[in-house]
């Protein structure tokens, strides 16, 4: 299982602690230092069944700086994927990538449901 995080993010710290407390083994990846590629993001988005917008960190400074709230609706999926792949700070975090699921953001109930099957 892959855990993508920004180490100084409080939500990521909480999620990592949750994984550790529940004995979940994972490979840790710094989302800014090892930004997800467009190919990875496309695969994860398809596996998750979520719309691509859910992969954007809509509360981040970079999202606001680029005025993506107004721009995203006019962009193609390919453009969105390339944009996400250009800067890890645009990607919603944490992300947990399993063989059969993708979790975006930390919602404890969703994580419990997905990870109890692992």
N, C-alpha and C positions, 0 to 999 in steps of 0.2 A: 504494500500500500504506500502511496506517495502523499506526503503532507507538504503543501506549499504554504509558506508563511512569510510575513515581514516581521522579524524578531521583536521590534519595538512596538508592534501593534498590540494593544491590550486585549482585543478579541482573540488574536492569534495565541497569545500567552494563555488565555483561559481555555482555548480549544486544546492546546498542547498538553496542558495540565490534565484536562479531561481524558485525553487519549492515554496518557501515562497512568492515571489513576485506574482506568479500566483495562490496563494491561494490553493495549493495542500496539502491535509492532508496526513501525512505519519508517520510511526513508524521508528524512527532512530535507527540504529544498528552499533556499532563500529566493523569494519571488522577484526581488529586484536584481540580485546578482546572477541568477539563472532564470531569466524571463522565459515563460512558456512560449513556444513557437506557434505560428499560425496553424500549423498542422496538428500540433497537440491540442490546441484550443478547439479546433474544428471537431476533432475526434471526441473530446470531452463533452462538448456541447451536444453532439449527436447522442452520445451515451446517456447524458443526463436527461434529455427530453425537454430541457429548459430553453426558453428563447435566449438568443445571444445577449440581449440587453442585461440579463441577470448576471452575466460575467463581468460587467463593468462596476468598478468601485464608484458608485454615484455620489458618495459623500466625500470623495477625495479632492484635494486641492487641484490636482492635474485635470481631473474631470471638469471642474468648474473653470479653470484657466482656459481650457480648449473649447469651452461653451458647448459641450457635447449634448447637453439636454436638448438643445435646438438642432444640432447637427446630425445626431444619430438616426432620427427617423428618415432622413434623406439619403443615408448611406446604404450601400449594398452589404450583404453579409461578408463578402470578401474584404471590403474596405474596413469593416468593423474588426475582423480577425487580424488584419495587418496592423491596425491601430493598437489593438490589445497586445499584440506581439512586440510592438515597438517600445513599450514601457511597462514594466511589472507593476508600477504604482497605479496603473489604470485598471488592473485586474482585481476583482472582488476577492477578498481573502478572509479566512483561510480556505484552501481547497483541499479536499481529500479525494484521491483518485484510487478506486478499487477496481478489481477485475470486472465487476458487474454494475458499478454505481459511481456517481460523481456527486460530491457534496460541496455546495458553494455557500460560503458564509458559515457561521456557527449557530446552529439551532439545535439545542441539546436533544429534543424529542426526535428530530429527523435523524441525528447521528446515532442515537440509541437504536432506532428501528433499523437503520441500514447496517450498523456494525454488529448487531446481535446475530445477524445471518452469516457473518464472516467466520 
